[in-house]
Amino acid sequence: MVGPPIRVGYGRPVTDAPPQAPVTAEPLTRRVLAAEVWLVLGVSFAASALYALIRYVGVLTRPGPVRSQVARLNTSAAPGRPWLDLALQLADVATGVVPVLLAVHLLARHGGGRRAIGLDGRRPGPDLAQGALLAAGIGGLGLGFYLLAWHSGANLTVAPSSLPDVWWRVPVLVLSACQNGLAEEVIVTGYLLVRLRELDVTPGRALATSALLRGSYHLYQGLGGFAGNLAMGLLFARLFQRNGRVLPLVIAHSLIDTVAFVGYVLLVGKVSWIPAPR
């Protein structure tokens, strides 16, 4: 049997068969949009919240007071092997940005992209000023709340860094702080609130959802960590609902974490009022 003539193009056979109709994408229904939100959160902060809850159950079921237990952040990934440790730290920071890129990519396909959440350079001066003011105010209040919660026994002892004393410790802590600020504010504040608005969730419920999610993935620090981040989430979500810009929040969060991480390294053991692991 003789088939249709075959032409060769770009290394593969091409037939003269009539072209098929283009495949159309599935309409962006409420169900599809809700599934997108759950998937984005499932590979980012909903998963973190689940782990935090399990860790908190472990804290409560362990003998001894809560504040005698330690929540360690920025730990060594390869003790005694500084170059391997550095490579793993940088890989952790890089992979932590991937959910952010996914959220921005999905917003670009539907929802206005980076401009929809104010993640752009249109207002560098005001964004930087607002972020710095927020960091100064919230950072001081947050430290005071943590100390109050720790002394009351509601919080674990938080050790922001246990990295070895090597040349790359401070740069890695700064990168970690920036990755935290970018990921949390883009996904938990910007992306989530935009999508909840598109799903016709009321502003009050959307605000509460964003803040509760933020508090829940900090539960590994104890009730103090949950409550403090819940309050921060309410403020940040409200600011985004009013201004539609996530960049000042990213700046503020990054500065807060940078001061917390680097300040801990510089001051722990040298001042008596900073709780330290025993």
Summary of the structure (lengths in Angstrom):
residues: 278
radius of gyration: 23.2
end to end distance: 83.9
largest distance: 90.7
contacts: 849
relative contact order: 0.16
helix: 66%
strand: 6%
